[in-house]
Amino acid sequence: MSKKQKNTGGGNTIALNKKARHDYFIEDRYEAGLSLEGWEVKSLRAGRAQLSESYVLIKKGEAWLLGAHITPLPTASTHISPDPTRTRKLLLHSEELSKLIGLVERRGYTLVPLALYWKRGRAKLEVGLAKGKKAHDKRAVEKERDWQREKARTLKIH
């Protein structure tokens, strides 16, 4: 169900976490399934998801997605009370999970959700193994990006 992944699949993207690439150095990526309720799947199909304030936490040997906001549709069932920011379980292989537990606990890595997308009709979450950036790292990355943009402009003109 969950394997290392290179790209997120283009038009199947539901939500991206652009802030994660700004705040962290992403060293490795993993694909995880999500344990969702019916109303959440319908909301995801309508594109009502947000990952900007979310994070992944490992508790008792399981990975959990916290803070992801899935806005319920107004046509949600009347006999349930949808919680938009509930904690959702991530579905990972046991060997991947044990590897991630070791890296997060011993080496100081963080697990950050990067993208939410559809794959073969199932919602998948791309989780990045990340290290935090310092303020000077962020400035250096921004300076390099600006330089590359300026270089491309001058080459295009000439």
N, C-alpha and C positions, 0 to 999 in steps of 0.2 A: 504494500500500500504506500509506503513512504520510501522514496529513494532520493539520492542526490540529484539535483536538478540544475540545469544550466540556464534555461530561459522560462518565462512564465506563460508562454503560449499566445501572445498577441491579443486578439479580439475577445478572448475569454476572461479578461481581467475584470474583477469586480471592484477592488479597491487597492490602492498603493499607499505605502508609507514612505513618502519622499523625505520626511524629516529624519528617518533612520540613517539614510546614506550621508546626511549632513552631520549627524551627531556621532556616528560610529564608523570604525574601519570594519567592513564586512569581510571575514576571512573564509567562511564556508557557508554553504546554503543547504538546507534540507527541506524536503517536501513532506508535509504532514496532513493527514485527514482531520476533519473536524466532526465532533459529535454534536449534531444540531437537532433542534425541534422543528416541527413542520412549519410553523409560522416564520421561523428564521430562514428556512430555505426559500419560502415565497418572497420574503423581503430581499434576500440576496439576488434572486432572479430579477427583482425590480431595481437592483443596484443601490440599495439603501444600507450601505455598510461604511464604516469609518475605522481606520487602524491607527490614526495619528497619536493617540494617547495610550495605546495598548502595549502590553509586554507579555513575555512568556516566563512562567515560573515553574520550577520543578518541586513538587511536594510528594513525599512518600513514594518515590519511584515512578511518578506519572507527570506528564507535562500538561500544563493548563494555560489557556489564553485568558488573560485578565484585561479588562478595560476596553475591549473591542466593542464598538457601539453598532448594533444592528437595529435600525429603527423599524418598529412594527408597522405593518400596513393598517390603514383604517378599517379594512375588512377582516381583521384578525378575529378569530373565534371569540364568542362572548363568554364561554365557560372557562377560559384561561386568562390569567393576567400576565401579559408578556413583560419580561424584564429585559430592557435593551442592552444592559451592560453586564449580564450574568457571566459567571465563569464557565468557560467551555473547555472540555477535555480535548487534547490533541492526540491523534492516533499515530504512533510511531512504532517501528519495529523495536524489539527489546534490546538488540545489540546497538542500534543507533541511540536509543535512550540511555543505555549505560555509558556509552562513549560521551554523550552530551553531559550527563551528570558528572562524570569525572572532570571534564574540561571546565564546567561552570564552577564546581566546588574547589578544585585545586589550582587552576591557572587563572582564575579571575575573569573569565569570559562572561558575556551576557547573551541571552537569547532574545532576539528582536524579530517581531513579525514584519516581513517586507512586503508581501503581496498576498491578496486573496483572489483566487481565480477558479474557473471551472475546468475540470479535466474528466472527460468521459461521463459527463452528467453529475459528477460529484464535486463538492466544494473542497478545494485544497488550499493550504496556507503555506507560503514559502517562509521558512524560519531561517534567520541568519545568525551564525555564530560570530559575535562581534566584540570588539574592544572599544572602549570609549575614546573619543578624540578630546584633546585639550584645546583651549582657545587658540593657541598659536598654530596647532595643526589645521584647524578650520580656516584660519587666515591664509596659511600656505596653500591649501587646496583651492581656495577661492582665487588667490593670486595666480596660480598655475592655470586655472580654467580661463581667467580673463586673458592671460597671455596667449593661450591657445586660440581663443576667439579672435584676438587682435591679429595674430599671425595668419589665421585663415582669411581674414579680411584683406590684409595686404597682399597675399598671394592671389586672391580673387581679382583684385584691382589690376595687378600687373600681369 
